[in-house]
């Protein structure tokens, strides 16, 4: 069965930064930040929908999608882009003594991140490529995170759907405590491995075009072949905006 309802939580960036700052370490929850490609996955893949069903927070990552929905359905959706959220947490919330777990990225990236922000308790694990299909590698990843729990934040930067699978398994195992965030390439931006689009392109909702121009061979299929499916998808699904008070750890 394909997707019939898309649910987002009513958080813009400032409001969710405040919520994340106060989450604490007494419980576990995880954050997903869907973009257009994720919505297509949700429509095509029931297992991916199941991952989202267990997320504590579903935050719209895409200004592009927000503009389309506003123009076609008259619905105003708040945007809380994952890369902006990660940057704001490091700039305004995370303290040097906070316990953080980073999954993904090269060791030198973790070292640079710690140096930039003066982090004293950053635990880093970089699973091998394709690890999600290797039960032993998945077990190692989960055990590493749990061994470093409770954490203020666990930053899962291994791409979709790997990061969402790990986030849900942590919830199901019931050991980890703290807030896990599925952050994609956010650490690449923070450490300078990749460059984000200029702010004016971000505000216009065409950050995807900047990324396409930077890596046309890698991203052409995603943005030019697969991406347009989202227009048909948005015409046939209902969109629900859940009040922020609704989005407590589940």
N, C-alpha and C positions, 0 to 999 in steps of 0.2 A: 504494500500500500504506500502511495506517495504522500508527501507532506500536505497537510490540510490547514494547519495553523502554525504561524511563526510567533513565538513569544519572546519579547524583550523586556528587560527590567528597566524601570524608569530612573535611570541614573545618567546624568551627564558627568563629565570628567571631574569637576570640583567636588560634586556630591559623593562620587564613589571613592575618591581619594580619602575623603573624611571617613567613609564607612570602612575602607580597608585599614586605615590608621587605627581604628578602634576595634578591629576584629578579635585580636588577642590570640591566646594559645590554649584556651580551654576546650576548644572544639576544632573540627576540621571542616573545611569547605573548599570548593574550587570554582574558579572563574573561567568562563569561556568568552571569547570576543569574536563573534561570527562576522565574516566578510562575505562578499558575493559568492566566492568559491565554496565557502562553508555552507551557505544556504543551498547550493546545488547538491552538495554532499548529503545534506539533511533530507533532501527530496529523494535522492537515489538510493540511500543506504539506511536501512532500518536500524542497523547496529550503531551507526553514527548518531541517529536520533536518540537512541537509548543512552548514549554517553551524555548528551545534552540534557536529557530528562533528569539526570542526577546532579547536574551542576547547581551550586548555590546561587550563582549570579550569571546571567546571560546579558552581555553588554554589546550593543551595536558598535562594530569596529569601523564602519564605512560611512563617510560623509556622502559618497556617491549614492549609496543605497538610500540614505536619508533624504536626499534631494529627489530621487525618483519617486519614493513613497509620498513625499509631500506634494509633488506635482500631479501624480496620478490618483492618489487616494485622499488627499487633503489631510493626512495624518502627520503630525509633527513628532518625530522620534528623536530622543536625545542621543548624542554620539559620545562614546567613551572608547576611543581607539586604543588598542592594546599597547602600541608603542608609546603613545602619549602617557598612558597610565603608568607604564614602567618608569619612564623618565621622571614623572612627577613624584612617584614614590621615592625614587633615589634622591631627588632634589629637595623634597619637603618633609618626608616621613622617616625614612630609614636612617638609623643612627649607627655610628661605628661599632658599637657593641651588640647590635642586633644579630641574632642567629639567622643566617640566610642559607638556603640550599639552591644551587644552580645546577640544572640538568641540561647538558648540551653546551656546545661551544668548545673551543680549543683551550688548553691550559693557559696559554698566554693571554687569551681574552679574559679569563677569570682573574688572572693576576693584574691585568690592566684595570678591570672593574674595581678590584679591591684597592688599587692604588689611587684611582680617581676619587673614590668616595671614602677612603680611609677605613675600609671594612676590616675588622679584626676577626670575624667569625663567619667567614664565607666558606662553605663546604661545596666542592665542585666534583661532579661526576659526568663524564662524557661517554655515553653508551656507543657501541660500534654502529656503523651504518647498517640499517635494516634490523636493528636489535629487536624490534617489536615482534618479529617472527621467530625469535630465538628464546624459548622459555627460560633458559639459564641466564641470558642477558637481561631479560625482563625481571627475573627474580633478584639479580644483583642490583638493578636500579632501584627496585622497591625497597630492598633491604638497606641500601645506602641512605635513602631518604628517611626511612623509619629510624635508623640508627642516629640520625641527626635531628630527630624530633624531640621536643617541640621546637618549631622554628617560627619566626615571625612571618617569613614568606618563603615559599618554595617556588622558584622560577623555572617553569618547564618550557624549554626552548628547543624542542626536537621536532617541531612541525606537526601538522594535523595529518592523520588522526592519532599519531603516536602519543602526543602529549596529553590528549584527552583520555586515551586509554589508561595511561599511567595514573592520571588524576582520579579516575573512577575506581581503579583497583585500590588505590590508597584509601578511598572512602570505604570500600567494601571490606577491606582488611581490618579497619577500625583501630589502627595503631597510631598513625600520624596525627599530630595536632598542629594547627596553624592554618594559614591561608595559602593555597596553591593557585598559581596564576599560569594559564596557558598563554605564553607570550610570543610564540613564533620567533621572528628575527629581531626582536627588540634589543637584545644584547649586542647584536651585530651593529645596530645603529649607535648605541651608547659607546661602543669601543672603537668606532670608526671603520669597521670592516666593510660596512655598506653605508652609503650616504642617502639620507631621506630627501624626498622632494622638497623644493622650496616651499615656504609657508603659504605663499599665494596659491600654489597648485593644490596643497592640502585643503585650503579653505574652499576652493572651487570643486573639490571632490574628484580631482583627476590625478591623484597620487599614483594610481595604477598606470597611467600613461607614462609618467616619469620612470617607473620601475621597468615598464616594457621597453622604453628607449635605452635603458641601461643594460638590459639583458634580453635582447629580442629573441635569440634562439631558445633560451630557456623558458621564456614566459609567453611567447606568441600563442601557443596552443591554449594556455590557460585563459588569457585575456581576450583573444580574438576568435577562438573557436568554441571553447567551453563557456566562457563568461556570458555571452549574449543569451544563454538559456535562462538567465535570471529574470529577464523581462517577461517571458511567458510564465515563469514560476510566480512572479508577483501578481500577475493578473488573475490567478486562480486560487490563491491561498488567502486566508484571513490573517490579519496581523493583530496581535494583542499586546498591549503595553501594561505590564503588571506594576502596580504601585510599589514604590521602594519598600514600604513596610512589609510587603508580602515576601520579600526576598531575604529570608533568614536562612541560616545553614540548615539543610535538611538531612 
